[in-house]
Amino acid sequence: MPPAVPPPTIVLGEEELLADRAVAAAVEEAVRALGEGTVVEQVRAGALPEGFVLGLSTLSLFGGGRVLVVEDAHELDQQARAALLDAAGDAGGGTVLVLRAPGTGRQARFFEELGRSAKVVRTPKLRPAERTRWLKSELRARDRKADERAVATLLELTGGNLRTLAGAVAKLHVAVPPPAPITAADVQEHLSRTAERGIFDLTDAVLAGDLQSGLGHLAALLDQGEDPIGLLSMLARQLRTLLRVADHPGAPAAGVARLLGGGVRDWQVERARRQLRRWQPEQLRRGLAAIAEADVEIRSGALPGRLAVELVVAHLARPEVAWR
């Protein structure tokens, strides 16, 4: 008998790490069910390959199982939506659909119709209390314990970003051998002293145009386990800070720091102003666009994370060359 084909999976929500894990779990389940030789393909709704609809309708001619992951499914056009609904209704076609979107957007009817025969996983943004519970569950999954101060310090250092939190837990699991409990001192020693200083060094070098030093700091951060997407986020945050500081050229640094909030200090405003001497607002905006593009390339698998971040660092360090 041919293997039973799992139903489609729809992953809806803006909590990216949880969505990533839900998609990965759905793909793993489908591959296990369809057996050896199953092909996993990933497409983005806004850039579907030529012949996508025809490929769905003639899939059985190729033989073997297929798992199709559709990113940004809320952007599918009418023809693609109709083809996916047909494919979802063909239980013998050997195709398992996994659709991902931050929300239904204007396609609520499509998701509702597909959802009648699909498994729907929702990953909404977690509230602060939920992030604390999630962090504790992440620690329990590794059979680790941490005191309340350690949990609070982790949340403070990472800003509550789940992807960064997961990376921090993984790093601490190695740095503090079990079964010792993880303490706030451990968090400060193994995270803030290395990652935070290294990220400051990276952004300082990049924004000063020192490409060689920037790549060196980047290599050190990646080698110690920092997440490429997390590093892109840090770089983007610094560029956004520069743009906001540029809006207040004559104001006292302390006043600007209060306006910006988020823990920004007056010395950081002064540093940003020094960095702004070689940057124009348009270059900063183009830098943010390059970071966003690299983020998409990493998530889609178009480029390895390390290479994508290295290219961004190279472009940021030479804005007058890259973005004339």
N, C-alpha and C positions, 0 to 999 in steps of 0.2 A: 504494500500500500504506500502511496506517496505520503510524505510527511504532512502533518496538519499545519496549515499556514496561520500564524498568529494574526489577530485583527490589527488594523492600523493603530498607531499611537499618535495622539496629539499632545504636544507639550506647550502649554500657554503660561506666560509669565515673564517678568523682567528680572528675576533673580538669576543671573547668568550661570553661576556655578551649579545651582540646583537644576537648571534647565540642561546644562551640559551633561550632568550625571544622569538625568532622566532619559536623555537621548541615547547616551552610551548604554544604559541598562536595557532600553528597548531594542537597540541594535544587537546587543549580546544575546538577548532572548531569541530574537528572530534568527540569528545565525545558528544558534544551537538547535532550533527547531527545524530549520531547512537543511542543515547538514553540511558536510564537506563540499567545497566548491562554490559556496554561496558568495556572491559578489555584493560588496557594499559600495553604493554610489552616493555622492553628496552634491546637491545642486542648490543654487540660490534663486528664489522666485523672480528676482529682478533681472537675472541674467541666465535664463534657461537655455540649454544647448539647442542648437538647431535639430529639428526632428524629435523633440522631446515628446510631444503628444503621440506621434506615430510610433515611437519606441515603446510607449506604454501599451498601445493597442496591439502590438505585434510581439510582445515580450516572450510569449510562450514558444516562439520559433527558435529561440536561442538555447533553450534548455537550461537546467540548473536554477537554483534559487537566487533571488535578488532582493536586497534591502535598499530602498530608496529613501534617503533623508533629504527633506525639502526645508531649507532655511528660509526665514522671512515669508512664511506661507500666507500671511495676510496680504502680500503683494501679488499673489497669483492672478493672472488674467482669467477671463471667463472661459476660454477654450481649455486652459490648463486645469481649471477647477473641475470642469465637466469630465475631462480625461481621468483625473484622479478619483473622482466619484465612481466612474466606471471600473477603474482598476481595483478600488476597494471592494466593489461588489463581486469581483471575479475571484472567488475563493480558490479556484484551481489554477490560477495564473502563475503561482509561484513567486509573487511579489508581495513584500511587506512594506507598507508605507509608514514613515515616521515624519510627521510634520511639526515644525517648531515656529513659534511666533511670540512676540511679546504680548500680543493681545489679538482679539478678533478683528479690530478696526472696523472697516465697512463690510467685512465679509462674515458677519455673525451668522447669516443664514447658511452659508457654505459650511462653516465649522459645526453648526447645529446638525445639519444633515449628515455630515461625515461622522459626527460624534455618536450618532445612533448605533453605529456598528464599530466604534473605536473605543480604545482606552484613552481617557483624558486625564492628563497629569497637569496640575496647576502649580506654578512656582512664582507666586507673587512676592514682591519685595517684603522682606521680614522687618518687623518693628524691632526697636532696640531690645526689648525683653525677649523676643523670639530669637534674636541673634545670640543672646547670652545662652539660651537653652540649646541652640544649634551648636555653639562652640563646645559646650559640655558634652553633647552627644558625639561630636567629632573626637574629643579626647577619649570617651568611653569606647569608641570603635577601635581605638588602638590600645585599649586596656590600660589607659593612663589616668592618673588623678592629678588635679591641680587645685590649689587653694583659691579662695574667692579673690584675693588680691592678685594672684597670677592671671585669673580670668579677666579681671577688670583692666589690668595692665595690657594684656593682649588686645583687648577691644580698643583701648586708647591708642596704642601704637599703630594699629592697622586701620583705624577709622571705621571698624566694623565691616570692612569689605570681606565677603565670604571667601573669595579666591585667595586673598592675601592671608586670611586667617588659616585656611587649610594648609597653605605653604608654611606658615609659622609653626603650626602643630607638627607637621612632618619634620621640620628642622629641629624642633625641640625634642622630638622623639629620639632623634639620633644623638643630639648633643647632651641630653640628660638620660643616661641609660636606665631602663626600667630595672627594678620596680620603684625607684625613687620618685616621690611626688614632685611635680613641677611647681616651682615657687616663683613669686614676683621677681626675686633676685635673678633666677635663671632666665626669665624673659628679658630683663634688662641687659644681662650679660651677653646673651646669645643673639638677641635681635636688635635692640636699639643701638648698641655700641658698634655693631658691624654693618647691618643693613642701612640704618639711618645715616651714619657717617659716609658709607660708600655711595649712597644715593645723592647726598649733598655734593660729594666729590665729583660724581658723574655729571650732575646738572651744571655745576660750576665750570667744569672743563668744557662741556659742550657749548654752553652759552658764551664762553670766552673764546670759542673758536679753536680750542686746542684738541684737534682730532685724535692725535696719538694718545694723549692722556685719557681722553674720553673713552676710547676703545679699550684701554687698559683697565680702567675702573669698571667698565661694562663686563669685561671678561671675568674679573674677580667676583663681581656680584652673581653672574650666571653660574660660575664654578661653585659658589657656596650655596646654590640652590634657589636663588631668587627667580620668581616667575616672570618670563618675558612680558606677559600682558600686564602684570603688576608694575614692571619698570616703565612700560609705555604710559601707564596711568600716572605714575609719578612725574614723568617728563611733561605730560599734558597739563598736570596741575601747576607745574612751575611756569609754563608758557601762559596759562590763564592768569596766574598771579602777576606776571609782567604786564599783561594787557590791562589789568585792573589798576596797577600802580601807575601806568602811563596815563590813565584818566585823571590823575591828580598831581600834575607836575610841580606845582608850587606849594603844596600843602606840607605842613610839618610831618615828619616820618611817623611820629607817635599817633597823630590824628589819622593818618592813612591806615596804619595798622589797626586802629579801632574800627574804622569803616570796613576794612576787609574781613575782620573777625577770623574765626577758624583757628585761633592760636597764633596768628601771624604777629611777629614782634617788629619793633621799629628798626632793629638792625637788619632784618630781612627785607624791609622796604628799601633801606639804603643800598643793600646789595643788589636788589632788583633794579634800582635806578642806575647803578654802575653798569649792569648787564645791558640795560636798555640803550647804552651809548652806541652799540653796534647793531641794534635791532630796530626795524621799522614795524609798526603794527601789522602791516600787510604780510610781512615775513613771518610774524608770529602766527597769524591766521593760517598761512600756508603750512607752517610747521604743524599746527594742530590737525590740519587736513591730512598731512602725511602720516601722522600718528594714527589717526582714525583708519586710514587705508591699511596700514600695517596690522592693526588690530584685526581687521576683517580677514586679511591674508593668513594670519596665524590661525584664527578660528575656523576658517574654511579648509585649512590644510594646504593652501596654495604655496606657502613658504614656511620653512622651519622657523620656529620662534627665534632662535639665536640669530639667524641671518636677517630676519625682518627687523629686529631691534638694531643690529649693527648698521643696516642701511639707513634707518632713521637717524641714528647718531651721526653718521657720516653727512647726511643732508643738513641736520641741524647745525653741525659745526661749520658748515660752509654755506650759509644761506645766500650769500651774495653770488655764489657760483650756481647753486642748485635751482634758485628761484628768481632768476633775473626777469 
